[in-house]
Structure formats: structure tokens, C-alpha cells
């Protein structure tokens, strides 16, 4: 009896000892994990949360960065925006904007005073101005910005509401750090596609929200920014880093887009109507798990439903189905995919960026058949990433800059992707009924990503080449 009691006591002691030892091991493992996470966060802290300081700047007195954007009515409404230095008291300067019909008018038929404000950033102060015109008739117009001893003139055209189709140019990430490369490409595109209804930029147009990068970007678009309508959405590089990220203060007033977006995204998310399509821009960087996330979802549903029988072209920065290996944008993927792919009121064409590679995906019906939406990720930058090879991507590319043209008529939308030497790389046709024809499947895919000339780089290259060959074999079997 006594021996049984002693044996039970010993078993309890051993059990307690094992439990105590297991708890110590768990605590040690937890401590190692916490320390490891802490060291990892510390190593990434500056990359994630610290924006490099903006260099101090003083703007010139001249009218500069003149930008033409559409209003809510993409045909009849226009807005011009520009900047100057502030005056001696730190306030905006006095300007007058005159609008003429050409070639008939000798006197302006509209004279406006701009809306103005001073935007203070870490590098200095910027006076920003805008004038909006609504309900313009078909024809050509000359506008003149005059004041403070300076004059700027340019012209634009309002096409007929009955025009057969509109042509859009889409540009993904640019992120240029030095002037020259992008401007040469954009000038070449302008010559190749002279009649453009809308230039569309999918975010990360600038490297950072710094004066010098704004200068670089405006230099690249200088030949058309003041005379061809332009739309853009913010990317992560238009936001200043921090635990609570904030968009560069100059961004909303550089464009002055329609104020018809969701709460807390006014001017950054918006829609614009054309006879044959509704263009919808979304600030995907600003969408987080808060009221902005939910209000943006409700708003997107509403503007897709209310578009009528127009095509719906949606543009945002962070892709639903990323083509960069290992990347996931959960707020967009799980918050907006079902809305965009709604069978009745979904989108037709979705323009995305962020991955610095190319992808095109056509939605598939159950049991076969191609249908909307068509997802596109594109890049037109010297900065390129290695792509992944998920089979969901119908057409991919890596290491090459591309641009896209989109021709929208009443009954069909024709999408085409081109290299910067204007060679066709991909194309699809979308019908008003939501059917999609893949015209780019027989055009060979290009994989020009350059690996570092090291032993590690050679190993990565060998694995990458093997995946390329596997994909080629898979496509040949289809």
C-alpha cells in the first residue's frame, strides 16, 4: 500500500517536472521568436516606416506643371491645374484664366479666377491652383493663364459626343529617378498614337513625394500634360512612409479629379463618364481595415451598378492576382475581387501595377468560355521584378517595359499591349455582352529579367529558366 502511494507521488513529481521543463522550452522558443521578429522589424524599420528627408527647394516664379484633367463628364468637363512659388507674404499669387474658342474667338468667352491654396511640405511651400470648366461644346479651345508677370498658353479639343470610339493609353509604374528615359518613350507613344482621349497612370509615377521626383515626372509628360486629358491613381510611392502612411500633400491638388469618391478618399478615388464607358479610379494604397475600406467597397458597388450599359474600366495600383512571386495584396484580393467579378455588375477591364512585370488574366466561366473581367498588370519602368509562374496568368512577361492602348466603342473594347519599340505583345477583344476573345495567346512570351553575375545569381537564373521552359511546354500542350 505504502509502495503504491510512493509510486504515485513519484509519477506526479515526474509529470510536474516534465510540465515545468516543457513550459520553460515554450518560453525560450517564444522569446527566440519575439527577439527574431524584433531584430527583423528593426532591420526593415527604415524601409517600411521612414521616408528619406525631402531636400529644401524654392520654386521659380513661373507658371509650371500645367495639367489637364477631365471632370465627371469626361467629354464636356475639363480642369487645369498648375503651381508657382508663393508670393512675398507666403500666399498664392493672383491669376486670371481666359478661355477662347478657336479659330473664331478674338475675345475670351469665359474668364475665371482660380481656386488656390498653399501646400507646405518638408522641403518647402508650393502655391497650387485650378480652374474647372463644365458643359463645353464640341470644338477646339485655347486657354491662357495670366498673372504675376507671366503667361502660359495651350489648347485642347472637345470631341463630339457621337464619336465612334475613344482611345486610352495605359502606363503602369514609372518611378523614374533620373530625367530622360520615360520622356523619350512617352514622346514616341504620342507620335505613334496621336489621337488620345485619355492618358492613364496606374500609380508610382514618382519615386517619392519629393520635389525633385515631381520635377522628373512632369518633365516626362511635358509634351501632353497640358493639352491631353490625364488620369492617375496613387501608388505606395505617392505616400509618405510611417506607421500611419499619408499621401504626399501635393498629389490631390496636382490633378483635382472629380470629388465623387467615397468618404475619406475624395479626389483620390473617383469616376468619370464617357458615352461608351465609365472610368473608375481607386486609391488602393489608402484602403485599410477601417471605415475607408468599407466605404470604398460600398462606393465601388454603387458606381458599377449605376454605370448603365457602359463598359466599366477600373484602375488601381495593387493587383488582385499578383504576378510577383510571393506577393499578396489581401485588402484588394479578399475585399474587392467579388465586387469586380460580379456576374451582373462586375468590371470589364481592370488596370493594375505595383509588380513591375506583366500579367493578363481572362476570367473563365464554369465549364469553359472566356468572360469579363480582364485583369492587366503592367510596367513601363527601368525598375523590373522577377515574375512568378502561377497558371492563373494567361500571359506574362518580365524584364521589359510595356504600354497599352485601349479602344472603346459602343459594342466592343479592343485592348493591346506593346513594347516600347511598338511591337505588339498581347491583345484581347471584349464584347458588350461580356465575351472575351484572346488574340495574344500565340505571341511568344518574353522573359528578359537579368540576374546578378554571381554564383547565387546563376543558381537563381537556372531555376528561373527551368520554370520558363516548363511554362512553354504547358502552353504548347493547351
N, C-alpha and C positions, 0 to 999 in steps of 0.2 A: 504493500500500500504506500509506504513512505517512498519507495523507489519510483513508483508511478508518479507521485506528486513531484519528486525532484526532476524526473524526466520532462514533465510538462513545463515546469519552471524554466528548465534549460532551453526547451524549444521556444518558449515565449521570449527569453533573453536573446536567443539567436535571431528570432524573427524581428525583434526590435532593432537589433544591431544591423541586420540586413536593410531594414527600412531606413534606418538612420544613414547608413552608407549610401543607399540609393538616392535619398534626399540630397546628400552632400554632392553626389555626382551630378544630379539635376541642377543644383545651384551653380556648380562650377561650369557646366555646359551653358546655362543661361547667362552667366557672367561673361563667358568667352564670346557668346553670340552678341550680347549687348556691346561689349568692347569692340568686337569686329565691326558691327554696324556703326558704332560711333566713329571709329577710325575711317571707315568708308565714307560716311557723310562728311567728315572733316576734310577728306581728300577731294570731295566733289563740291564742297561748300561754295567756293568762289565761282565754279562753273554754273552752279544751279541758282545761287541767290545773290551774287554780287555783280552789278553792272560796272564795267570799266568807266572811270570818270570821263565826262564829256569835256573836250578841250574848250577853253573860252573862245568866244567868237564875237565879232562885231559885224553886223550885216552892212552891206552897202546901201546907199540912199536910193538906188534904182529899183523900179518895179521888177520883180523877178518871180520865178516859179509859177507862171500863169498856167492854170489848169482848167480845162473844160470838162464838165461832168453833166450827165443827164439828170433831169428831175424825175418825179414819179411817173410822168408821162414821157417815155423815152423818145418819142418823136417830136413833141411840141415844146418841151421844157428844157432849158439849159441853165447851168450855173457856171460862173467863172470865179476862180479863187486865185489870190496872189499874196505875196508877202513883201515887206520892206523893213528897213530899220525903223525903230521908234523915233519920235521927234525929241527935241531937247528936253521936254518935260517927261519923257518916258511914256508917251501916249501914241496912239496911231496917228498917221498923217491924214490930211484932208484930200479926198479924191472925188472925182465925178466920172461916171461911166456913160458913154454915149453909144447908142445903137442905131445903125443905118441899114436900110435895105440897099443892096447893090444889084445892078448898077444904077438904079433910078434915083435914090435919095441924095440930095445935096445937104439936107438938114437932118439931124437925128430925129427919129420918131419916138424914141424913149431916152430919157435922161434919169439916171439913178445915182443915189448916194449909197455906198457900200455899207454892209454890216461889218463892223470891225471890232477887234479885240487884241490885247497884248498877251502873248503866251510866254511865261517865264520857264526856262529850263535850267539845268545845272550849268550850261555853258553860256547862257545869255538870254536876251529878250528878243522876241520876234513879233512884229505887228502883222496880223493876218486879216485878210479882207475877203468879202464875197458879195456877189450880186446875182440874183436869180431872176430869170425871165420865164414867164408861163404863156402858154397859148400862142406860140409863134406860128405864123403862116408858112407854107411851103416857100422856099427860096433861099437866096444867099444873103448873108449878113456880114457887115463889118462892125466890129466894136472897138472902142477907143477908151483906154484908161488914162486919165489925165489928172495931174496934181503934183504939188511939191516940186515943180520944175522938171517933171519927167512925163513922157507919153509912151504908151505901149499900144500897138495896133495889131489885130489879126482878124481872121474871118472864119466863118463856119457856115455850114449848109443844113437846112431843114428839108429832109426829103419828103416826098409825097406819102401820105398815109396809105395810099394804094400801091406803093412799090411792091414788086413781086416777092422780094426776099431781102433779108439783112445778112451782112457778113460780119462775124465776130472773129477777133484774134485772141487766142488764149495763151498766156505766158505763166508758167509755174514759177518756182523760186528763181530769183536773180542773184541777190546777195553779193553784189559786186564790191570789191574792196579797193579797186583802182579804176580810174576812168578809161574808157576806150572800147573794151571788148563788147559790152552789151549794146552800146550806141551803134557800132558798126553793124551788128546783127539786126537791130530794130530798123535802121535805115534801109537795110537790104529787104526786110519784110515789107516795109512801106512801099518800096518800088515794085515789089512782086505782087502785092495786094493793095492797090491804090485806093479802092473804094471800100472803106471800112465803116461800119455803123458803130462799132464799139470795140475798144481795146480793153481786155480783161486781165487783171493781175491777181494771182491766187495767193498772195501773202509772201512775206520775206523778200519784199522788193529791196529792202535796205539791210545792211549787215547789222546795224544797231541804230537806236534812236539818237543818233548824234548828228550835229550839223554837217560834218564832212561827208557822212554817208548819204544824207539827204541831197547834198550837192552832187554827189556822184550819180545818184539815181535820176535826178532831174536833168543832168547832162545827157543821160542815155535816152530819155524820152523827149528831149527838147524840140525835135522836129515836128512832133504831132501833139504834144500835151495841150497846147493852147488852141488847137483847131479841130481835133478829133475827140469825140466823147470817150471818156475813160472811166472804168470802174475798178475797184480793188477791195480786197478784204484783208484784215490784219493777219499776220502770222506771228509765231512766237518771237521773231526778231524785231517786230514792231513794238513789243512790250519790254519794259524795263524789268530786269530781274529783281527778285526779292521774295521773302516769304509770302507777301501779298503782291503779286505782279500787277503792274499798271501800264496801260498803253501810253506810248510817247504822247505827250500833251499836244504836239503839233499835228498828229495824224488826223483827227476828225475835221480840223479846220483846213487842212491841206486839200480836202476833197469836197466837204459839205454835201454829203449824199442825202437822199430823202430821209426825212425824220419819221418814217413809218414803221420802224422796227419794234422789237419787244422792249419791255421795261428794262432799264439798265444796259441796253445795247443800242440805244438810239444813235443813229449816224454811223454805227459800225455794222449792224445788221439792217437790211433794208430790201425793198423790192422795187423794180422798175418795169413798167408795162410797155410793150410794143404790140402792134396788131397781131403778130403771129406767135409771140412768146412772152412769158413773164420771166424776168431775170431776178434771181433771189440770191443775195449775198449774206453770208453768216459769219460772225466773228467766233470761230471755233476756239480760239485761244482764251477768250473771255468766259467760255461756258464751263462752269464748275458745279459741284453738287450743292447748289443753293437756289435762291429764287430766280437767278438769271438762267440757270439750266432749265428749270421747269417752265418759265415764261417763254423761253426760246422754243421749246418743244410745242407749246400751245400755239405760238405765233406761226411756226412753220406749218403746222397742220392747217391753220386757217388760211394762210396765203396760198397753199397748194390747192385747197378745195375751191377757193374763190377765184382762181385764175380763169375759169370758164373753159373754153375749148382751145386755149393757147397751149403750146409746148411749155414745159417748165424746165428751165436751165438753172441749176443750183451750184453755187461756188463757195467753197470754204477751204481752209488750209490743211486740216488734219484728216487723213484719209479714213474711210470706213474700213476698207480692207487694205492694210498697209502692204507695200511691196518691199520695204526694207526688212530684212530678216530679223525676227525677234522683236519687232516693234508692234505695239498695240495702243490705239487711242480709245480707251474704254468709254469715255463720255460720249464720243461720237458713235462708236460701234454699237453700244448697247442702248444708247438714249435716242438715236436718230435713225438708225437703219430701218426699223419697222415703218416709220413715217415715210421715208424716202421710197421704200419698196411697196407701199400700199397698192393693192391691185386696182383700186378705183381712182385714187387721187395721188398717186406717187409721182416722183420726178421722172423726167425723160433723160436728161443728161446731167451728170454730176462731175464738176471740175474740181480737182484737188491738187495738193502739192506736198511739201514737207519732207518727202522721202528722197529727193534728189536722184530719182530714177524714173522709169516709165512703166506704167501699167494701164491696160484697158480690160475691163471686165464687162461682159454682157450677161444680164440676168437670164436665168434659164427657167422655163416652165417645167412643172412636174410632167414627166412623160415625154419631154423633148420640146424643142421650139425655143427660139430666142425672143426675149421681150425686154421691155424697159424695167428699171433704169440701166443706162450705160454708165459705168464708173470709169473715170480717167484720172490718173496721176501723172503729172509731167514736170519737167525741169528745163530751164534754159539758163544754165549757170556753168561756170568753170568748176564749181564745187559739186562733185558727184559721189554717190554712195554705192556700195555693192548691193545689188538686188537679191531678194530671195527667190525661191522657185516653187512656191505653193501653186498647185494646179488650178486654183480658182482664177488665177490671172491668165486671161486668154492671149494676151500679147504683152511682152515685157521687153525692156532694154536697160542697159546700164552703161555709163561712161560716155553718153552722147547727149548734147543739148538738143531739144526739140521745141517746136512751136506748133500750134494747132489753129486751123481755120474751121469755122462753123457757119454754114449757110442755112438760114432758116426761112423756109417758105410756108405757105398756108397749110400744105398737106404733108410735107416731109422736111426732115432735118438731115443735112449731109455734114458729117464730121470727118476731118482729115488731119493727120499728124505728119509733119515734115521735119527733116533735118535742117540745120541752119544753112546748108547749101541747096535747100528747096527740093530735096529728093523725097518722094512720097514714102512714108514709113508705115502708115496704118490708116484705115478708113472704115466707116460704117454708115449705114443709112437707117434713120428712124422714121417710121410712118406715124401719122396721126393716131392710128389705131393701136400703137404701142409695139408693132412688129419691128424687129431689127434684122438687117442683113449685114453679115460680116464680110467686108470686102478686103480686109487686110490679112487674112489668115495665111495666104500664100506668099506674102512678102517676108523674106528671111529676117529673123530677129538678129539684133546686133548686141554684142557683149564686149565692150571696149574698156572695162574697168581696169585700171593699172595698179598692180600690186607692187609694194616696195621691193627693191632689188636686194633682198636679204634671204637667208636660209628660211626664216619664218615666213617671209612673204612668198617664197617659192612653194612652200608646203600649202599655204592658203590658196595660191593660184592653182595648184594641181587639183585640190578638192573642188574648187570652183569650176574648172574646166570639165571635170568629171560630171558635175551637175548639169553643165551646159549640154554635154553630149547626151546625157540621159534625157534631158528635155527634148532635144532634137529627135531622138528615137521615139519618144512618146508622141510627139506631134505627127511624125510620119505614119504612125500606126492608126491615127484617127481618120 
